[in-house]
Amino acid sequence: MVVNACASRSIVAAALGFDKKELPHKYRDALNNLIEPQPTQDAPVHEVVLTGDEADLLKLPQMRYHDTDGAPYISGSIVMARDPDTGSYSCSYNRLMIKGSRKLGIYMTPGKHLSQIYEKAEQRKQPMELAICLGSHPAWCMGALFIGPYHTDERHVMGGLMGKPLDVVRGKTIDLDVPALSEIIIEGEVAPFEREEEGPYGEFTGYSAGQVKRPFIKVKAITHRKGAIFQDVCGGPHRELLLMSTIPMEPSILDYLQKNIPAVQSVRCPAPFTLFVAIKKARDGQAKQVLLTAFAADMQVKHCVVVDDDIDITNTQAVIQAIATRSQASRDLFIVPGVSHDELDPSRQEGKPISDKVGVDATAKPSLEIFAAKPKVPEEVMERIKLEDFVGGDSE
Ligand SMILES: Cc1cc2nc3c(=O)[nH]c(=O)nc-3n(C[C@H](O)[C@H](O)[C@H](O)COP(=O)(O)O)c2cc1C
């Protein structure tokens, strides 16, 4: 097995054929140049096909990353499902609790796209079919983690990132196309209305998510390459997981914001549920408009701060200083109580996936140009002072 395959920006960038500095820009190019998957007959992932009792999850590596985890988990697979109305696929990472030889617990954030497909399946009293893909090209990983409109098929983002279509083949026991070049595919379905305990599991928030009754997957088949590699991601607040999330999240949210408000210059996700946005403010109230748009861009944005673009948003101290010197809470901070949110937020309302949203307009008012003057040492003084007059020798 392998973990940490996507644990550095340089490695992910190299795998996509880019330099790491180009990564955000190239990601946005891919979003604007989507490529549909193409069917193929050449499917290494079907070299071995195991169905019925032969499809045994207990024969896979059993990874338990944290002392609080309730069972071995699969944390690094791409889960694919199809919208029953449009046929558009949703791809996402979802932790999978190994509950037995053919049963997996699953966590689907309420409101995220997979949970919306499952809600539609339940309304029709039908099971939701899933393909669970292990061993993925980094472009598939970054594509699956795209944040954006429900109807954007993430397989098209994967194609955009690779500059060529994702090769797909029909699953053996499900009516879904699966990546033909995966190492391993687990095929299964989630029955409507059935729930079982899932968790605890060490999460990206740095806390262990408790045990809750959730839907679960009945496994129908496991297919794999001969000698397949089991690729996983260590759950919890560790480098690979956090990088995998932020590499696609920042350009996805930037793309969404700039399409709506071109004054937006850059975004940064410095911590879970937190977003910084830098803008070139053109008018009063624009920062608050950006805040409202940012909350719409991704339901996981809980705390958002908007600053002027002279603030380096990669420097959290600079953002805190802007809050302290450019905002007044009674005028520039607003709270929207009780909004649908990730239930992994340990401070959420008891038992409900609901949190308060906080927006802070930390831009200079009314504008940066006429805000308090910034002092600097006069240039004439800087030119007059020669370092070597004080320390002597080579100033290099
Ligand atoms: C390694 C990893 C594990 C993740 N585990 C989960 C999970 O268990 N449940 C979940 O809802 N999202 C999880 N996520 C986040 C989603 O995959 C991500 O928000 C995705 O973009 C959701 O897809 P959607 O925007 O199409 O709804 C995980 C992300 C990573 C990188």
The ligand as an SDF file (V2000), in Angstrom:
LIG
                    3D

 31 33  0  0  0  0  0  0  0  0999 V2000
   -8.7150   12.6480    2.2800 C   0  0  0  0  0  0  0  0  0  0  0  0
  -10.0680   13.3040    2.3290 C   0  0  0  0  0  0  0  0  0  0  0  0
  -11.0960   12.7150    3.0310 C   0  0  0  0  0  0  0  0  0  0  0  0
  -12.3620   13.2920    3.0390 C   0  0  0  0  0  0  0  0  0  0  0  0
  -13.3800   12.6720    3.7220 N   0  0  0  0  0  0  0  0  0  0  0  0
  -14.6370   13.1610    3.6360 C   0  0  0  0  0  0  0  0  0  0  0  0
  -15.7350   12.4670    4.2560 C   0  0  0  0  0  0  0  0  0  0  0  0
  -15.5540   11.4710    4.9540 O   0  0  0  0  0  0  0  0  0  0  0  0
  -16.9840   12.9380    4.0570 N   0  0  0  0  0  0  0  0  0  0  0  0
  -17.2200   14.0740    3.3150 C   0  0  0  0  0  0  0  0  0  0  0  0
  -18.3880   14.4650    3.1600 O   0  0  0  0  0  0  0  0  0  0  0  0
  -16.2080   14.7820    2.7530 N   0  0  0  0  0  0  0  0  0  0  0  0
  -14.9360   14.3380    2.9040 C   0  0  0  0  0  0  0  0  0  0  0  0
  -13.8920   15.0210    2.3070 N   0  0  0  0  0  0  0  0  0  0  0  0
  -14.1770   16.2990    1.6000 C   0  0  0  0  0  0  0  0  0  0  0  0
  -14.9220   16.0850    0.2870 C   0  0  0  0  0  0  0  0  0  0  0  0
  -14.3890   15.0360   -0.4650 O   0  0  0  0  0  0  0  0  0  0  0  0
  -14.8990   17.3790   -0.5320 C   0  0  0  0  0  0  0  0  0  0  0  0
  -15.5300   18.3900    0.2210 O   0  0  0  0  0  0  0  0  0  0  0  0
  -15.5620   17.2350   -1.8800 C   0  0  0  0  0  0  0  0  0  0  0  0
  -15.2310   18.3500   -2.6540 O   0  0  0  0  0  0  0  0  0  0  0  0
  -17.0690   17.1310   -1.8020 C   0  0  0  0  0  0  0  0  0  0  0  0
  -17.5750   16.9740   -3.0910 O   0  0  0  0  0  0  0  0  0  0  0  0
  -18.7620   17.8860   -3.6570 P   0  0  0  0  0  0  0  0  0  0  0  0
  -18.2020   19.3060   -3.6840 O   0  0  0  0  0  0  0  0  0  0  0  0
  -18.9860   17.3430   -5.0260 O   0  0  0  0  0  0  0  0  0  0  0  0
  -19.9120   17.7490   -2.7530 O   0  0  0  0  0  0  0  0  0  0  0  0
  -12.6010   14.4950    2.3360 C   0  0  0  0  0  0  0  0  0  0  0  0
  -11.5490   15.1020    1.6530 C   0  0  0  0  0  0  0  0  0  0  0  0
  -10.2790   14.5280    1.6520 C   0  0  0  0  0  0  0  0  0  0  0  0
   -9.1660   15.1920    0.9000 C   0  0  0  0  0  0  0  0  0  0  0  0
  1  2  1  0
  2  3  1  0
  2 30  2  0
  3  4  2  0
  4  5  1  0
  4 28  1  0
  5  6  2  0
  6  7  1  0
  6 13  1  0
  7  8  2  0
  7  9  1  0
  9 10  1  0
 10 11  2  0
 10 12  1  0
 12 13  2  0
 13 14  1  0
 14 15  1  0
 14 28  1  0
 15 16  1  0
 16 17  1  0
 16 18  1  0
 18 19  1  0
 18 20  1  0
 20 21  1  0
 20 22  1  0
 22 23  1  0
 23 24  1  0
 24 25  2  0
 24 26  1  0
 24 27  1  0
 28 29  2  0
 29 30  1  0
 30 31  1  0
M  END
$$$$
